[in-house]
């Protein structure tokens, strides 16, 4: 029996991280409940976040060092949120595509393992960069996508419970995230800096580089690597997941623009 399509949705406005984390948890609960009858769906949420630094589960978040770091980073205008994903501190914000695949790894035959799942996600990004932008990745012992030994363009951090995935990947598109990344040792890699498509693409007019311009190609390649059809989520449907997404979008609209920090203060 063929697998159902993965339903995808791109959020037009940057979303607050904590609220988006709660959305993932709500969809996870819905999937877990509906899986008993085989009626659950798989999703790919694509978005930008309002500026936020997130810490992974490896870090002791009650330590004085982490508390001091959280205070420093929130002072420059970003949120700081503790998560249960793998990895260490990283940044998410405007100019970066964040992808949250909410998939049932047990649907594949045989079931998809966590290591294979992460590998497919990484290969999706590598394929997209190569085919859309003529950019070749550099092999690395670290998780994520690197352009060379010192330049990382995409990060991956996941959580899997009951074979259902949350969290996912982030890929830098414009130059905007770089100054924010310079404030931290991202993912614990002291000698690595953030790269972006706008600085490295060999194909497109750099003035036209945008997050929304990457969505269609990334969705297509995600479906290809995971061997699944991709279908845009019908936002007119009166359905529980759709209602939850609409609520998050309305909250983002009411928040308005984030308080932009002068570039000199970040850099």
C-alpha angles and dihedrals in degrees: 000000000000119000120250117254122270109248113223134193133184117207112220096206128055109259131219108251100227093051091049090050088055089050091055090050091050092051090046089056092048092049092048092050096045095044090077089070096034091245099117124118133216119231141196114201115196121190152126122252130221106250110296140155115212130197122212128226093263091074126084098231096192093060117114090237094057092043090053091048091050090052092050094050096046088051090065092054107271133113121241119214133177115223140184096230123113121265135043136276116330139157133245126185149121115326092039129094112226117194124196111189108194099193140158103233089192092068093078122084106258097021113260113252122224094247092050091046092054090046092054091049091051092048090050091059093043091051092048093051092047098045100036099036110015090243120148121207124225118232113248138179088226127083113256136049120295130190090199136344092284102035124074119186102174137030131202128201124159144178123205123193124169086355089297117122131221133175114027138168142339126202124190112231109166129030093255097094095053098081091050092050090052088067093067144037093249116220089350094288106133097184097047127093131192119265128190141198092249091063099042111029114123096193120037131069100261092218088065097051109123139151094243090052090062098051103084095047094045092050091049093051093044089057091047095052094044092042093233134125113247121220128182111244111253102237092188092066118107094229134135098244091046091050090051091051092048090053092054092047091051091051090051090051092051092049091059122195119346119248101269115220119219110260091236090059092052097040 
